[in-house]
Amino acid sequence: MVSRPAAHRITGVPRSAPLIPTVRSLPAAGCALLALAVTACGGGVHGTPGGSGVRDPYFPKAGNSGYDVSHYALDLDYDPEARHLAGTAEITARAGQDLSAFDLDLEGMDVEGVTVEGERARWSRNGQELVIRPHDDLDEGETFRITVRYCGTPRTLTDPDGSKEGWLPGAGGALALGEPTGSMAWFPGNHHPSDKASYDISVTVPEKLQVVSNGELADRSTHGGRTTFHWRTAEPMAGYLATLAIGDYAIRRSTIPGAAGGGLPVLTAVAPSQAAPARKVLARLPEIMEWAEYNFGPYPFSSTGVIVADEGTSDYALETQNRPVFPGAPSTDLLVHELAHQWFGNSVTPKSWRDMWLNEGFATYAEWLWEEDNGGDSAQETFDALYDHGEDDHEDLWAFPPAEPSSAAHISDSPVYERGAMVLHKIRQAVGDDAFYDIVQGWTAAHRHGNADTDDFTAYVEKKAPDEDFTSIWRDWLYGDGKPDRP
């Protein structure tokens, strides 16, 4: 993501219980009535509930403990005029402990019913928590399937910094953006970056509309005036990186030669109003991808591209996996930034939101490197200008250290971006260019499709450059308060 505009989820149902009809979609009142019927079922308790939240330092309610999700299969039906979404989420997970209950994150929406391993399960709501109590306890190490049927009007959520996320309805369509916790507005899940999974997302809309999501389009079919788009993401993805763009988009497919086994598929989706403004910058996407692979290592996903929505759809760009989202035609630097996130943030994903600088510092430094390699200021010149006059454009530049944002409202502020990039430049100064790029490419390879935190990164740097002393860089630039002494 780029900096915000100021800166650019009792016991199981007895097996003899009467059956409750399967309902694909209901109005809100119908959902509520069915919820009462399901929660009235009873049974016995024998295990330990999983935790609600993973104790993230900035978003303690995000995610859930006790299990790990491996796959989401979402079957959604959206009516843009009524702004009504009906969904079935089938979630495959593995128990990390003996479980009598567990939570999913789901903000708003009306739950129609829940099953675990095909058996109806009791459930209740507690804020953003959907608390599920399966018919039978789950054993540690057991793989199990959860099915949640739900419907309603998805909510637009407000971040601690005031930005809008979740479900953003627009004229005849919608845009779903999830950082940091907005994805829980449109599907239930374990919504914390530490739990990544593969995805199948099927969305049915009026046939005149397009649906673009992550990964590759696996199937498309039209029946009775409505079209279903099935998108598949095979590589692990954090929930906040899932997206849906529903609307009137011009779709263009191409291939970048010589990449990813002979050709990397490219899909761009552009709102008609942005076709002309975006044409020139999007023509540079293959060049940027080639440059990024050369500097950061092999591209970690099976396709790339962008989504360019109408201006005003959102107030920020976001690095959604495979194809980032832009509210209007991006600049070249912004395109570089969001594509760099495919390595830093999407493939190597932070263990917690405290580690946001590992996403944004690297993506910001990618902008500096692009400028350096394409006739602009060198990274050193950008560093010096920030040190000398950075407060002119980023008045909060020295407000807190990049590795320790002051609160959830500030994880997208300048210290995380610009000062995070300065940390990386200090490492480059210390080790030299050859060793620096070895570190960067080794880092993306070592944690490809995984999670990492700041301690992992500093330990990796020290291991790869054992003759250097990084004490002052960590102390003054990564963790230090205020403006460090003149470098």
N, C-alpha and C positions, 0 to 999 in steps of 0.2 A: 504494500500500500504506500501511496505517497503521503506525506504529512498533510494534515487536515487543512482546510482552506485558509485558516489564519496564517499558516506557514506555507503554501502553493495550492425435575418424576415417588394377625388376620391370616388368612391361610388360603389354601387352594380350594377350588370348587369341588365338591364331592362328585365322584364319577357318576352317581345316580341322579344328579341334579337335572331338572328339565332343561331342554335345549332352548337357547335364545337364537332367534333367526339371524342369519347372516345378512347384514345390511351394507350395501356398497356406499350409499350416501344418503344423508338425512338433513333436513333443515336443523338449525341449532336446537330448537325445542325437542326434536326427535332424538338428537344426540344426547341431550340431557336426560330424557326419560330412559334411554337404553343404558346410560351410565348408572342410574339408580338401580336398574334391574341387575346389572352385572355385579355391582358392589354389594348387593344383598346376599350373594352366595357366600358360603362359609366352609371351614375345614380346620385343620390343626397345624401348629407351628413347631418346627423341630430344629431349624438352623439359625444362622447368623445373617442379619441383613447386611447388604453392601452399603457403603457410605454414600451419602448425598453430597457430591462434590469431591474434588481431589485436593482440596486445600491450596488451590492456586493463591499466591500472595496477593493478587489483584482482583481475581474473580473467584472467590472461594466456593460459590455455588455451581460453578461450571464443571461439567464432567461428573463422573460417578465412579466409585471404586467397587471392587469385587468381581469385575469381569472385564474382558477385552473384546471389542467388536472386530470381526474380520471382514464383514460384508454387509452393505445396505442394499436392499432391493426396494425401490420406491415406485409405486404405481399411483400416479396423480391425475386428477381431472380438474381442469380449471375453467370457470366461466368468467371471462373478463368483465362482462356487463354487470353481473351480480357480485363480482369480486368474491366468488365462493370457490373454495378448494376442497375437494374430497380426496382422501388419500388412504392407501394401505402401505404400511412400512413393514417389511419383513427383514429382521435383523438377525444375523448369525453371530454368535458370540461364544466365548470360552470362559467358564467360571474360574476365577483366580482363588476362590475359597469355597467352602461349603455354604451355599446360599439358601436362605429361606425367603429372601426378598431382595429386590434391587430397584434402582431408580433409572429413569430416562429423563433427559431434559426436554421439555416441551412447554413453550410459552403460549398461552391462549389455546385456541382450537378446542373442539368438543370431541371427546373420545367416545367412540361407538362400542368398542370392545377390544379385549386383549386375550391372546392365547400364548402359551409357552409350550413348545413341543406338541402343538395340536390340542392341548387341553386348555379349557377356559381358565383364566387366572383372575383373581381379585385384584383390584387396583383402586387407588385413590389419588387425589390431586393435592399438592401442597406448594402453592406458588408455581415456580417453573418445574417442579419435580412431579413426574408421573411415577408413583410408587407401585410396583408390581409384586404380587405375592403368588408365585406359581402353585399349581395343584400339588406338585411333589417337589421336595427340596432338590436343589441342584448340587451335584458333587464337585468338589474341586477338580479342575482339569476337564470337566464335561463340556462338550460343545452342544449348544442349544440354540433353538430358533424362537424368536419372539415375533408375533404379528400384532400390530396395532392398527386398528381402523379408526379414522378420525375425519372430521369435517369442520367447516366454518370459514370465517374470514381471517386470513393470516394477518398478523399485526406488523406494523412498522414500529421497530424498537428504537429507543434513543440511547446511544452510548453515554458513558460517563463524561465524555468530552463534548457532548451535545450533538454529535453526528447521527444521522439516521441509518439504520441497517435493518436486516430482516427482510420483510416483503415490502417492496416499493411499488405500489400500483401506478400505472400510467395510462395514457390514452390508448385503450384497446389492448393493453397488455400488462406486464409486470416485470420487475427486475428483482432477483433475490441475491442479497449480499450478506456475508456472514461474519465479518471480523469485527469484534472478537467472539460474540456469542449469538449473532443474529440468525444462524441456521436453525436454531430451536423454534423459530417462529413458523417454519413450514414443514419440518419433519422431526419426529422424536429420535433422540440418539444420545450418544455419549459425547457431548459437545465440548471437548477440551482437546487442544492440539496434541496432547500426549497419547491419544488413542486414534490411530490412523486405520483406514479400512479401504477396501475396493467398493465400487459403487455401480449399480445398474439403476438408472433413473428413466422411467417412462412417464411421459406427460401427454395428455389428450386435451386438445384445444380446438376451437373452430378452425376449419380447414384453411381459411385465408391467412392464418397466422403461422409464424415460424417459432420453434422452440430450440434454443441453443443451450447446451450445458457443457460439462467437462468431458474429457476423453474423446471417444469417437462415436459417430452415429452408427449404431448396430442395426437399426431397422426403422422403417417409416411406412405407415399404412393409413389409408383413409376409408372410412365407412360412415354413411349417413351424415355427411357434412362435417365430420370431425376427424382430425388427423392425430395419430399417436406417434410421437417421436421417442425412440428408445436409445438413450446414450449410455455408454459403458466406459468406466474408468478402471482399468486393470491394476494400475500402480496405486500403492497406498496413498490416501488423501486425508488430511485433517478436515473435520466438518466445516470449519470456518472458510475453507477454500472452495466449497461446493457452490455452484451458481446455477441460476436459471434466467434466461433472457427470453421473454415471451413478447412477440410483437411483429411488426412489419420490418423485417431485416432482409437486406440483400446478402445472399450467401455466395461466397467465392471459395473454391477449392483449388489448391495448387500443391506443388511438391518442391522442397528444397533439395536439389541434387547433391549427391555425395555424402549425405548425412544418414545416420541410423540405418545402416544396411542397404544403402543405395538410394534412399529418398525419404525425407521426413514430411509426412502429410501436414498441410497448412490449411486451416479453415478460418476465414474471417467473416464476421457478421456485422454489417454496418447499417445503421438507421439511414433511410433515404436522405434525410436532411444533412447528414454528415459525409455522404459519398464523395463529394468534391473536396471539402476541406481535408479529408483523411487520405485521399488518394496518394499524395506525394510521400507522406511519412510511412504509410503501410508498404509502399514499394521498397522501403529500406529494411523490411523485416528479415528477409534472407541474409542480407549483409550483416545485420546486428546479430543474428543467430550464429553465423559463422564466426564472427569476432568473439562472441561470448563462449562458444565451445573452445576456441583457441586459448582463451584466458582462464576459464573456469573448469574445463574438462568436459567430457561427453554429456550431451543433453540427456537429462534423466527420464524423459517421458516419450510416449509413442506418437505424439502429435503436438502441434503448436498452433498459434493463431491469436486472434483478438476478438473482442466484442466491443463495438463502438456504439453506444446508446445515444439517444438525443441529449443535447445539452440540458442541464437541469434535472435529469433523471436522478442523479446522485450528486453530492458535493465533493466526491473524491474518487480517484481511481483505485482499483483493487486487483491484487495479483492472483485472482482465481486460477486454479490449476489448469494447465494446458493453454488456456487463453484468457489473459487478463481483461478486465472490464474498464472501459473509459467512458466518462460522461461527456461526450464530444470528442472531436479529433484531438489526439495527443500530440505533444511536441516530440521531437526525436529523443531528447533526454528522458522524458517521461516514459516513452516506449522502452528505452534501454533499462530504466529503473525496474519496471514491472516484469520485463522478460528476465532480468537478472534474478528476480525473486523465484523463478522456477528452480534455480539451484539453491538459493539462500532463502529458506522459509518454506518452500513447497516440498522439495526433496529432503533437504536437511531442515527439519522442523523443530522449533523450540520445545523444550520439555515443559516450560511454563511461560506465562506472559511476562515474567520478569526478564526473560531472555530475548525480548523484542529487538534489541539492538543487533543481535546476530542476523536478523532479517534485514532491518532497515539500514544499519551501518554498512553492510555489504552492498545493498542495492544502491545506496547513495554513493559509495566509493566507485561502483561500476560507472555511474555517471561521470565521475572525475576521470576515470581511466579512458572512457570513450572520448571525452573532450581532448585528453592528452594525445590519443592516437589518431585524432581526426582534425588536427590543425588548431585546436583551441588551447586554453591554458593548460599547463602541466599540472599534475596532481599537487606538486609542491607549491606552485603558485596559488592554486585554490586553497590549499592548507594555510598558506601565509596570509592570504586575504581574509580568511575566516578568523584566524587568530587576531589579526590587527583590527578588523572592522566588522566582524561577524555580528556583533550586537546591533548594528544598524538595520539589518534585515531579520535577525533572529534574536530578539531581545532576551529570550530565555535560554540562550545558548549555554550559559554556564550555571543554570539554575539547579541542576542535579547531575550526578554522574550517569553515563549511559547505561551502566549495568544495574542501576538502582533507581528507576523512575520513582518520583515522589508519591504517585498515586495512580489508580486506574485511569483517571482523567488525563494523565500525562504520558501514557506509553507511546503516543504518536507525536510527541513534541520534539523540538530541535535537538536537544541533547542526545536523543536516541538515534536520530538520523545523522545530522552533521557531525556532532562530536563522536558518534560511533564510527563514522568514516575516518575521523582524525586518529582514532585508536589504530585502525588498520594501516593508515599511512605511517604512523610511528613504528609499527612492526616492520613495514617495508624499509623504512630508513635504517632500522637496526640490522636487518639481515641482508639487504641488497635485493635487487630485482629477481635474480634467478631463484634464490631461496624462497622469496616471498611467493612467487607463482607456484613453486613446488608445494608450499604450505597450503595455498588456496586450493589447488587441484587435489592434493592429498586429502584435505578436509572434506571436500564434496564427495570424494570416492569413499572415504572411511565411514561416512554417515549417510550414504545414499539411501533414500527412502526410510530414514530413521528419525530419531529425535536426539537432540543434544542441548546442553546448557553451557553457560559461560565457563564453568569449571572445566568442562570437557574441552572447550576451545583453548583456554590458556594452557592446559596440560598438553594439548596436542602441539601447540606452538613451541613450548619449551622442549618437548621431545624431539621435534624436528630441527631445532636450532640449539643444541645443548651447550654450545660455547658462548651463547649470548645471555646477558642478565636482563630480564624483562621486569625486574622489580619496580623500577620507577614508572614504567609504562602502565603497569597494572595499578600501581598506587595512585599516580597522579592523573592519568588520562581515563582509565576505565572505571575506577572506584572513587577518585578524589573529588572533594567538594570544591566548587569555585573554579576559577581560571588558573590553570597550571602556570608555573613560571615560564618565562620565555624559552622556547625549545632551542 
